[in-house]
Amino acid sequence: MKRDSMNTVRIPPELFLQETTRRHFFSRCAMGLGGIALASLMNEKLFGAEAPTLALPNPMAPKQPHFAPKAKNIIYLFMAGGPSQLELFDYKPKLIELNGQPIPQSFIEGKRFAFMGSSHGTNLLGTRRAFKQHGQNGMWVSEMFPHTASIVDDVSFVMSCAAELFNHAPAKLFMNTGSGQFGRPSMGSWVTYGIGSASQNLPGFVVLQSGPRGPRGGAVNWASGFLPTAYQGVPLRSQGDPILNIASPKGVAPERQRRAIDAIRDLNLKRLVETGDQEIATRISAYEMAYRMQSSAPELIDLSGESEETLKLYGIDKDKPSFARNCLLARRLVERGVRFVQLYHTNWDSHGGPGENLQGDFEKVCRDVDQGQAALIKDLKARGLLKDTLVIWGGEFGRTPMGENRDTTGRNHHIDAFTMWLAGGGVKAGAIIGKTDELGFNPVEDRVHVHDLHATILHLLGLDHKKLTFRFQGRDFRLTDVHGEIVTRLLA
């Protein structure tokens, strides 16, 4: 096996010649010519003098989009649990006025909720949070987000988002994959499948987590589904080893490790030639990436080179894990060419139970994210990165205008209307899109479904959501299924 200056693995032609004699050809061609999986690895010059070696394809190599993109990278700030838009962005004086009164039956007739009944109540709940208008666009933001209030003119708010599934795990899956069914690729996987990644030494799709626990559903939210596993998200830890067991064992010299990886690669290549199984190519790529990440990943999480001014902007202790620290890492990741970075922060599930109330618990989770997310926008903008980086903020759904009566008062899951915001990467700065009724229950203007949001995100990356497909089990799948309209009011 040989390796060129770009560290690309190259397969000698004699290996193919050994494995593709006529006898081997017919013995392994169970379904005729249609069974030749090697077609993706070979070309007509394979056996000629003009092609002495053949490069193993890099699944993460940058690819041309369908048209000129506005954004090159994505940072997705996922607020796991469903943040209450009524305590943050969707100011409803009428709801405050009608606090404690039963919601009109016409609103909830035929609707489904995660928790509803006599024990949880159907009375309206007005917010106790003070709201003020901010920026040139006059966006209402509550006292819970003082730092976020300072970036409203750089952000586009979508007040009328709508989803379909009202329980956490399937709703997170729907927001991330466009389907509530297991086995579908996540948005980050679709993006890296479509346009690859510019980073050679870090994964194209990286996941960072913070909060008291991981998001419900776990790894299926960043899985590659039926796409090759090369495109699945790679979780990185913000302290210690970025990936468990990435460091070489004590006593193992780099030369010895390189020889072991080369031997494993050679065995995998031999099997790849025999079977044409692209998952073997993914395995080879994963070994090589892990080897390179032994130096690139520790350098990534080492914040010693960041200025005190930057650390103060984010409000972080560089030695402690936090959402704000992950926001800074997200900026460092896109600087290094990583295509899709997703940050999960829990727990926004404000039902009113222990650890989930709209009083102290809600205030804490707001403090966890407020300064960091605002600093990320300011930092990207100051470094000239915001124009190429699309930042997305939101959860899997919102919260009802009705209260839930548990140990304390909270709110139920709500899929009909909630707020998300986007910034940079071709998004119209300062826009306020959509409007809900006076109780905040239903959209009354510019309803934006999750499929519409996905179509728009792909469009900003230069991808036509109807053309970004993958054939599986006899049909072409896509992130937006058979739905999705581009939200043109979001576009700069």
C-alpha positions as CSV (number, residue, x, y, z in Angstrom):
1,M,0.0,0.0,0.0
2,K,1.2,3.5,-0.7
3,R,0.4,7.0,0.6
4,D,0.7,10.2,-1.3
5,S,1.5,13.7,0.0
6,M,-2.1,14.3,0.9
7,N,-2.0,11.1,3.1
8,T,-4.4,9.4,0.7
9,V,-4.4,5.7,0.7
10,R,-3.6,4.2,-2.8
11,I,-4.2,0.6,-3.8
12,P,-1.6,-1.1,-6.0
13,P,-3.2,-2.6,-9.2
14,E,-1.6,-5.9,-8.5
15,L,-3.9,-6.4,-5.5
16,F,-6.9,-6.0,-7.9
17,L,-5.3,-8.3,-10.4
18,Q,-4.9,-11.0,-7.8
19,E,-8.5,-10.7,-6.8
20,T,-10.1,-10.2,-10.2
21,T,-9.0,-13.2,-12.3
22,R,-11.6,-14.8,-14.5
23,R,-12.1,-17.6,-12.0
24,H,-12.6,-15.2,-9.1
25,F,-14.8,-13.0,-11.3
26,F,-17.3,-15.7,-12.1
27,S,-17.2,-17.4,-8.7
28,R,-18.2,-14.1,-7.0
29,C,-20.6,-12.8,-9.5
30,A,-23.7,-14.5,-8.1
31,M,-26.2,-12.2,-9.9
32,G,-24.4,-11.6,-13.2
33,L,-22.9,-8.2,-14.1
34,G,-25.3,-6.4,-11.8
35,G,-23.5,-8.0,-8.8
36,I,-20.2,-6.3,-9.4
37,A,-19.8,-4.1,-6.4
38,L,-16.3,-3.3,-7.5
39,A,-17.5,-0.9,-10.1
40,S,-17.4,2.0,-7.6
41,L,-13.7,1.3,-7.1
42,M,-12.5,0.5,-10.6
43,N,-12.4,2.4,-13.9
44,E,-11.4,1.6,-17.4
45,K,-7.8,2.7,-16.8
46,L,-7.3,0.4,-13.9
47,F,-5.2,-2.2,-15.7
48,G,-3.5,0.3,-18.0
49,A,-0.1,2.0,-17.7
50,E,-1.8,5.4,-17.2
51,A,-3.2,4.5,-13.8
52,P,-0.5,2.7,-11.7
53,T,-2.5,3.2,-8.5
54,L,-6.1,3.9,-7.5
55,A,-7.1,6.3,-4.7
56,L,-9.5,5.1,-2.1
57,P,-12.4,7.7,-2.1
58,N,-12.6,10.0,0.8
59,P,-16.3,10.1,1.8
60,M,-15.8,13.5,3.5
61,A,-14.1,15.2,0.5
62,P,-15.7,18.5,-0.3
63,K,-18.4,18.3,-3.1
64,Q,-20.0,20.9,-5.2
65,P,-23.5,22.0,-4.1
66,H,-26.4,22.3,-6.5
67,F,-25.9,26.0,-6.8
68,A,-23.9,28.8,-5.2
69,P,-24.3,28.6,-1.4
70,K,-24.8,31.5,1.1
71,A,-23.6,29.4,4.0
72,K,-20.6,27.1,4.3
73,N,-21.0,25.8,7.8
74,I,-23.8,25.3,10.4
75,I,-23.8,25.6,14.1
76,Y,-27.1,24.2,15.5
77,L,-27.8,25.2,19.1
78,F,-30.4,22.6,20.1
79,M,-32.4,23.4,23.3
80,A,-33.4,19.9,24.3
81,G,-36.7,19.7,26.1
82,G,-38.7,22.4,24.5
83,P,-38.0,26.0,25.7
84,S,-41.1,28.1,26.5
85,Q,-41.4,30.7,23.9
86,L,-44.0,32.4,26.1
87,E,-41.4,33.1,28.7
88,L,-38.7,34.2,26.2
89,F,-39.9,35.7,23.0
90,D,-43.6,35.5,22.3
91,Y,-45.1,38.3,24.5
92,K,-48.8,38.0,25.0
93,P,-50.5,40.7,27.1
94,K,-53.9,39.1,26.5
95,L,-52.7,35.8,28.0
96,I,-51.5,37.7,31.0
97,E,-54.9,39.4,31.3
98,L,-56.8,36.1,31.1
99,N,-54.4,34.3,33.5
100,G,-56.3,31.5,35.4
101,Q,-59.3,31.3,33.1
102,P,-60.2,28.2,31.2
103,I,-59.0,28.2,27.6
104,P,-61.9,28.2,25.1
105,Q,-62.8,24.7,24.1
106,S,-62.4,25.6,20.4
107,F,-58.7,25.8,20.9
108,I,-58.1,22.4,22.3
109,E,-60.8,20.4,20.6
110,G,-59.3,17.5,18.6
111,K,-55.8,18.4,19.8
112,R,-53.4,16.0,21.4
113,F,-51.1,16.8,24.3
114,A,-48.5,14.9,26.2
115,F,-50.2,15.5,29.5
116,M,-53.7,16.8,29.8
117,G,-56.6,16.3,32.3
118,S,-57.9,17.3,35.6
119,S,-54.5,16.7,37.3
120,H,-52.7,19.0,34.9
121,G,-55.3,21.6,34.1
122,T,-56.5,23.6,31.0
123,N,-56.4,27.0,32.6
124,L,-54.5,29.8,30.8
125,L,-51.2,30.8,32.3
126,G,-49.8,34.3,31.7
127,T,-46.1,34.8,32.0
128,R,-44.6,36.4,35.1
129,R,-41.5,37.5,33.2
130,A,-41.0,41.2,32.2
131,F,-40.6,41.8,28.5
132,K,-39.0,44.8,26.7
133,Q,-38.6,45.6,23.0
134,H,-35.0,45.6,21.7
135,G,-33.1,46.6,18.6
136,Q,-34.2,48.4,15.5
137,N,-36.8,45.7,14.8
138,G,-38.4,46.2,18.2
139,M,-38.2,42.5,19.0
140,W,-39.8,41.5,22.4
141,V,-37.3,39.6,24.6
142,S,-37.9,38.7,28.2
143,E,-35.7,39.5,31.2
144,M,-34.5,35.9,31.1
145,F,-32.3,36.6,28.0
146,P,-30.5,40.0,28.6
147,H,-27.5,39.0,26.5
148,T,-29.5,37.5,23.7
149,A,-31.5,40.8,23.6
150,S,-28.4,42.5,22.5
151,I,-28.1,40.5,19.2
152,V,-31.7,40.8,17.9
153,D,-30.7,42.9,15.0
154,D,-28.3,40.2,13.8
155,V,-30.9,37.4,14.2
156,S,-34.0,36.4,12.3
157,F,-36.9,35.2,14.5
158,V,-39.4,32.6,13.3
159,M,-42.4,33.0,15.7
160,S,-44.7,30.5,13.9
161,C,-42.8,27.2,13.8
162,A,-44.9,24.0,13.8
163,A,-44.0,20.3,14.4
164,E,-46.0,17.1,14.4
165,L,-44.9,14.9,17.4
166,F,-45.6,15.9,21.0
167,N,-43.4,13.5,23.0
168,H,-39.7,14.3,23.5
169,A,-37.8,11.5,21.9
170,P,-39.8,11.2,18.6
171,A,-40.1,15.0,18.4
172,K,-36.3,15.4,18.7
173,L,-36.0,12.7,16.0
174,F,-38.4,14.6,13.8
175,M,-36.6,17.9,14.3
176,N,-33.3,16.3,13.5
177,T,-34.2,13.8,10.8
178,G,-37.5,15.0,9.3
179,S,-39.2,11.8,10.6
180,G,-40.3,10.3,13.9
181,Q,-39.2,6.9,12.7
182,F,-35.8,5.4,13.7
183,G,-33.3,4.7,10.9
184,R,-33.5,8.1,9.1
185,P,-30.3,10.2,8.6
186,S,-29.9,13.3,10.7
187,M,-29.6,16.7,9.1
188,G,-25.9,16.9,9.8
189,S,-25.5,13.5,8.0
190,W,-27.5,14.7,5.0
191,V,-25.4,17.9,4.8
192,T,-22.0,16.1,4.9
193,Y,-23.3,13.5,2.5
194,G,-24.3,16.3,0.1
195,I,-21.3,18.6,0.3
196,G,-18.6,16.8,2.4
197,S,-16.4,18.8,4.8
198,A,-13.4,21.1,4.4
199,S,-11.7,19.7,7.5
200,Q,-9.0,17.0,6.9
201,N,-8.2,16.4,10.6
202,L,-11.6,16.6,12.3
203,P,-14.9,14.9,11.6
204,G,-17.3,16.7,9.2
205,F,-20.2,16.5,11.7
206,V,-19.4,17.1,15.4
207,V,-21.8,16.9,18.4
208,L,-21.2,18.7,21.8
209,Q,-23.4,18.2,24.8
210,S,-24.0,20.1,28.1
211,G,-26.6,20.2,30.8
212,P,-27.6,17.6,33.5
213,R,-28.0,14.7,31.0
214,G,-28.0,13.9,27.4
215,P,-31.0,14.5,25.1
216,R,-33.8,11.9,25.1
217,G,-33.3,9.5,22.2
218,G,-29.5,9.9,22.4
219,A,-27.3,9.0,19.5
220,V,-30.2,8.4,17.0
221,N,-30.5,12.2,16.8
222,W,-27.1,12.5,15.1
223,A,-27.0,9.0,13.5
224,S,-26.5,8.5,9.7
225,G,-29.5,6.2,9.3
226,F,-29.3,4.4,6.0
227,L,-26.5,6.7,4.7
228,P,-22.9,5.3,5.1
229,T,-21.8,5.6,8.7
230,A,-19.0,7.9,7.6
231,Y,-21.6,10.7,7.8
232,Q,-22.8,10.1,11.4
233,G,-22.1,12.7,14.0
234,V,-19.1,12.3,16.3
235,P,-19.6,13.3,19.9
236,L,-16.7,15.2,21.4
237,R,-16.1,15.8,25.1
238,S,-15.1,19.3,26.1
239,Q,-12.8,18.1,28.9
240,G,-10.2,15.3,29.2
241,D,-9.7,13.2,26.1
242,P,-12.1,14.6,23.4
243,I,-12.9,11.1,22.5
244,L,-12.5,8.2,24.9
245,N,-9.4,6.0,24.3
246,I,-8.1,8.3,21.5
247,A,-4.7,8.6,23.2
248,S,-2.1,6.0,22.5
249,P,-1.5,3.4,25.3
250,K,1.6,4.0,27.3
251,G,4.6,2.4,25.8
252,V,3.2,2.4,22.2
253,A,5.5,4.5,20.0
254,P,3.9,6.4,17.1
255,E,5.9,4.3,14.6
256,R,4.5,1.1,16.1
257,Q,1.0,2.5,16.1
258,R,1.3,3.6,12.4
259,R,2.4,0.1,11.5
260,A,-0.5,-1.5,13.2
261,I,-3.0,0.9,11.5
262,D,-1.4,0.2,8.2
263,A,-1.7,-3.5,8.7
264,I,-5.4,-3.2,9.7
265,R,-5.9,-1.0,6.6
266,D,-4.3,-3.5,4.3
267,L,-6.6,-6.3,5.6
268,N,-9.6,-4.1,5.3
269,L,-8.6,-3.1,1.7
270,K,-8.3,-6.7,0.7
271,R,-11.8,-7.4,2.0
272,L,-13.1,-4.2,0.3
273,V,-11.8,-5.5,-3.0
274,E,-13.5,-8.8,-2.5
275,T,-16.9,-7.5,-1.4
276,G,-17.2,-3.9,-2.6
277,D,-18.8,-3.1,0.8
278,Q,-18.6,0.6,1.3
279,E,-18.9,0.3,5.0
280,I,-15.4,-1.2,4.9
281,A,-14.2,2.0,3.2
282,T,-15.9,3.9,6.1
283,R,-14.0,1.8,8.6
284,I,-10.7,2.5,6.9
285,S,-11.5,6.2,6.8
286,A,-12.4,6.1,10.5
287,Y,-9.1,4.6,11.5
288,E,-7.2,7.2,9.6
289,M,-9.3,10.1,11.0
290,A,-8.8,8.8,14.6
291,Y,-5.1,8.7,14.0
292,R,-5.1,12.3,12.8
293,M,-7.3,13.4,15.6
294,Q,-4.8,12.3,18.2
295,S,-3.1,15.6,17.6
296,S,-6.0,17.8,16.1
297,A,-8.6,17.1,18.8
298,P,-6.4,18.0,21.9
299,E,-5.4,21.1,20.1
300,L,-9.0,22.0,19.4
301,I,-10.1,21.9,23.1
302,D,-7.0,23.7,24.4
303,L,-8.2,27.2,24.9
304,S,-4.9,28.5,26.2
305,G,-4.5,30.5,23.0
306,E,-7.8,32.3,23.4
307,S,-7.5,35.9,24.8
308,E,-8.9,36.8,28.2
309,E,-11.2,39.2,26.4
310,T,-12.7,36.3,24.4
311,L,-13.1,34.1,27.5
312,K,-14.8,37.0,29.3
313,L,-17.1,37.6,26.3
314,Y,-18.4,34.0,26.5
315,G,-18.4,34.1,30.3
316,I,-16.5,30.8,30.7
317,D,-13.9,29.2,32.9
318,K,-11.6,27.6,30.4
319,D,-11.1,24.6,32.7
320,K,-14.8,23.8,33.3
321,P,-17.3,22.3,30.9
322,S,-20.3,24.4,30.0
323,F,-22.6,25.3,27.2
324,A,-20.7,28.6,26.8
325,R,-17.4,26.6,26.4
326,N,-19.1,24.5,23.8
327,C,-20.1,27.7,21.9
328,L,-16.5,28.7,21.8
329,L,-15.5,25.2,20.7
330,A,-18.1,25.5,17.9
331,R,-16.5,28.6,16.6
332,R,-13.1,26.9,16.7
333,L,-14.5,23.9,14.9
334,V,-15.9,26.0,12.0
335,E,-12.6,27.9,11.8
336,R,-11.0,24.5,11.1
337,G,-13.5,23.6,8.3
338,V,-15.9,21.4,10.2
339,R,-19.2,21.5,8.2
340,F,-21.9,20.8,10.8
341,V,-21.6,21.4,14.6
342,Q,-24.5,20.6,16.9
343,L,-24.7,21.7,20.5
344,Y,-27.3,20.0,22.8
345,H,-28.2,21.6,26.1
346,T,-30.7,20.1,28.6
347,N,-33.1,20.5,30.4
348,W,-35.8,22.8,29.1
349,D,-38.7,20.4,30.0
350,S,-40.7,22.9,32.2
351,H,-43.6,20.8,33.4
352,G,-43.6,22.0,37.0
353,G,-42.2,18.8,38.5
354,P,-39.0,18.5,40.5
355,G,-36.1,20.1,38.6
356,E,-38.5,21.3,35.9
357,N,-40.4,24.3,37.1
358,L,-40.8,27.7,35.6
359,Q,-39.3,29.4,38.6
360,G,-35.7,28.7,39.7
361,D,-35.1,25.8,37.3
362,F,-36.1,27.8,34.2
363,E,-34.0,30.7,35.3
364,K,-31.0,28.5,35.7
365,V,-31.2,26.9,32.2
366,C,-31.7,30.4,30.7
367,R,-28.5,31.6,32.5
368,D,-26.7,28.5,31.2
369,V,-27.1,29.5,27.6
370,D,-27.8,33.2,27.4
371,Q,-24.3,34.7,27.5
372,G,-22.7,32.0,25.5
373,Q,-25.1,32.0,22.5
374,A,-25.0,35.8,22.3
375,A,-21.2,35.8,22.5
376,L,-21.1,33.2,19.7
377,I,-22.9,35.5,17.3
378,K,-20.8,38.5,18.3
379,D,-17.6,36.6,18.0
380,L,-18.4,35.1,14.6
381,K,-19.4,38.5,13.4
382,A,-16.2,40.2,14.7
383,R,-14.0,37.5,13.0
384,G,-15.9,37.7,9.6
385,L,-17.2,34.2,10.0
386,L,-20.9,34.9,10.5
387,K,-21.6,35.6,6.8
388,D,-20.5,32.0,6.0
389,T,-21.8,30.3,9.2
390,L,-25.5,29.6,9.7
391,V,-26.4,29.5,13.4
392,I,-29.8,27.9,14.3
393,W,-31.4,28.0,17.8
394,G,-34.4,26.1,19.0
395,G,-35.9,23.0,20.6
396,E,-38.1,20.1,19.4
397,F,-41.3,22.0,20.2
398,G,-42.6,24.8,22.4
399,R,-45.0,25.2,25.4
400,T,-48.7,25.6,25.8
401,P,-50.5,28.8,26.9
402,M,-52.1,26.6,29.5
403,G,-50.5,25.8,32.8
404,E,-49.7,22.4,34.3
405,N,-50.3,22.0,38.0
406,R,-47.7,19.7,39.5
407,D,-45.5,20.4,42.5
408,T,-45.3,23.9,41.0
409,T,-46.7,25.4,37.9
410,G,-45.3,24.6,34.5
411,R,-46.4,24.2,30.8
412,N,-47.2,21.3,28.6
413,H,-45.6,20.3,25.3
414,H,-46.9,22.4,22.3
415,I,-46.3,21.5,18.7
416,D,-48.6,24.1,17.0
417,A,-46.6,27.3,17.6
418,F,-43.1,27.9,18.9
419,T,-40.2,30.2,18.3
420,M,-36.8,29.5,16.7
421,W,-34.1,31.9,15.5
422,L,-31.4,31.9,12.9
423,A,-28.4,34.1,12.2
424,G,-25.7,34.5,9.5
425,G,-25.2,32.4,6.5
426,G,-27.5,34.2,4.1
427,V,-30.3,34.8,6.7
428,K,-32.0,38.3,6.7
429,A,-30.7,40.0,9.8
430,G,-33.3,41.5,12.1
431,A,-36.4,39.9,10.5
432,I,-39.4,38.8,12.5
433,I,-41.3,36.1,10.6
434,G,-44.7,34.8,11.5
435,K,-47.2,35.6,14.2
436,T,-49.4,33.7,16.7
437,D,-52.9,34.5,18.0
438,E,-53.4,36.6,21.1
439,L,-53.0,33.5,23.3
440,G,-49.9,32.2,21.5
441,F,-51.7,28.9,20.6
442,N,-51.8,28.9,16.8
443,P,-50.0,30.7,14.0
444,V,-52.1,33.3,12.3
445,E,-49.4,34.4,9.8
446,D,-46.6,32.6,7.9
447,R,-46.7,29.2,9.5
448,V,-43.3,27.5,9.1
449,H,-43.3,23.7,9.4
450,V,-40.2,21.7,10.3
451,H,-40.0,20.5,6.7
452,D,-40.0,24.1,5.5
453,L,-37.2,25.0,7.9
454,H,-35.1,22.0,6.7
455,A,-35.7,23.0,3.0
456,T,-34.6,26.5,3.8
457,I,-31.4,25.4,5.7
458,L,-30.4,23.2,2.8
459,H,-31.1,26.0,0.3
460,L,-28.7,28.3,2.2
461,L,-26.0,25.6,1.8
462,G,-26.6,25.5,-1.9
463,L,-28.6,22.3,-1.8
464,D,-31.9,21.7,-3.5
465,H,-33.9,19.6,-0.9
466,K,-35.8,17.8,-3.7
467,K,-32.5,16.7,-5.4
468,L,-30.6,15.7,-2.3
469,T,-31.7,12.1,-2.2
470,F,-30.5,8.6,-1.4
471,R,-32.0,5.4,-2.8
472,F,-32.9,2.9,0.0
473,Q,-35.2,-0.1,-0.1
474,G,-36.4,0.8,-3.6
475,R,-37.2,4.4,-3.2
476,D,-35.5,7.8,-3.1
477,F,-35.4,9.3,0.4
478,R,-34.7,12.9,1.3
479,L,-34.5,15.0,4.5
480,T,-37.9,16.8,3.8
481,D,-39.7,13.5,2.7
482,V,-42.2,14.7,0.1
483,H,-42.8,18.1,1.8
484,G,-41.0,21.4,2.4
485,E,-41.2,24.9,1.0
486,I,-38.4,27.4,1.2
487,V,-39.1,30.3,3.6
488,T,-38.2,33.1,1.3
489,R,-38.7,35.8,3.9
490,L,-35.8,34.3,5.8
491,L,-33.4,34.9,2.9
492,A,-31.2,38.0,2.8
